[in-house]
Structures are given as C-alpha cells and as structure tokens.
Amino acid sequence: MKRGAVGTVRGIAAAVLAALFVAIAGTGLHRQVVQVSGVEVPWGVAAALLLLASVQLWLAAWSRSIVPTAVAGVVTYAAVGVFSSAGAAKQLILGDAAGNVWVFGIAAVTLVMLVAASRLRAGWTAAGAVAGEPLSPR
C-alpha cells in the first residue's frame, strides 16, 4: 500500500473506534441533569455534544484530513440510531427534548466540525507553503 493510503486507513480505523466510544459515552451522558433552584438543567446533552466535537477536532488534527471527522460523525449517528431504535424496554434514547437534541445535534456538530476542520486544513497547507518558500528581502 502507498504511504497516503496507509494513513487514510489508519485515520478511518481510529475514527470508527472513537465514534463508538462517543456514541456509548454520549448516550450515557445525555440524560444527566442538575437541580438549580428547583429547575432541572440538562447539562449532559451539552457535554455529550462537546465530547463529539472535541473527538472530531482531535481526529482532524491528528490525521490532517477531514475524512476521519466525517467518518466519526456518520458512525456515531448510526450507533446512536441503533441505540434509539431498540424495543420499548431496551430503548436507551427517548424521544424527549434531551434525546432529540442528542440525536439531531450529532448531525449539526458534525457539519460544524467539518467546516472547522477544512479551515484548519487550509491553514496547514498555507503554513506549509509559506514555510517552504525562501525568505524574501524587503
């Protein structure tokens, strides 16, 4: 295999494993609430989506490609879809506000992180081009 292909396969494999972790941990986190003056504040769904965003950004920086970021989003969404479509007694994600924000927030966070990763990648290529050019006298 060529060097670039090996890096891509390694990035995709890491993305799949990271996405499965995020799907399991995020599903556990998304129902967490804290009582503040008698009002339930759902902090878990925000933490779960922040976990997804940080893992996707890490994958993009580590692999210097947006492909693992996209793969992580798709695999996370698919795994959460499996968790939410189980039978009534086995369903891990309910159709309430926290469940809907977690499920549909995955798609939104993935799109935002793809844009962020593509901008980072453009910055990396511009920095690499500048570093490769000799300094010009002024």
Order of alpha helices (4+ residues) and beta strands (2+ residues): alpha-beta-beta-alpha-alpha-alpha
